[in-house]
Amino acid sequence: MGNEQFKAARKAEAGYHSNFYQNNELFASGTWMARPMPMVMDMLERLLTRSKVPAVRITR
């Protein structure tokens, strides 16, 4: 995959996610978005405990 193809793919992916999250409710009961995947939560925990970036914050 060339650089231009990669950039086009990333742009398409970003557009998809932007549209998806604008049109779907996070944590909606009965959907796959009701709870984050365990791997995502594990990575978040790693970021929160190992990151030196103080701007990482969870709000619920």
Secondary structure as UniProt FT lines:
FT   HELIX           3..23
FT   TURN            26..27
FT   TURN            29..30
FT   HELIX           32..34
FT   HELIX           38..50
FT   TURN            54..55
//
